[in-house]
């Protein structure tokens, strides 16, 4: 999964042509393209099934809830 910082969306890498990268939403849907310079890697624990990026503090506090 990668974060498209230009559009604020996460997506799965599909292809690259030159500097243009094609992404698809994690749950499926229409591909979009963005220049590769706008992409950042997203750690696997930071995404929900719908592809939304969770706040790092929420991930940490959820892990501490059972303690």
Secondary structure by P-SEA (a helix, b strand, c coil): cccccccccccccccccccbbbbbcccccbbbbcccccbbbbcccccccccccccaaaaaaaaaccc
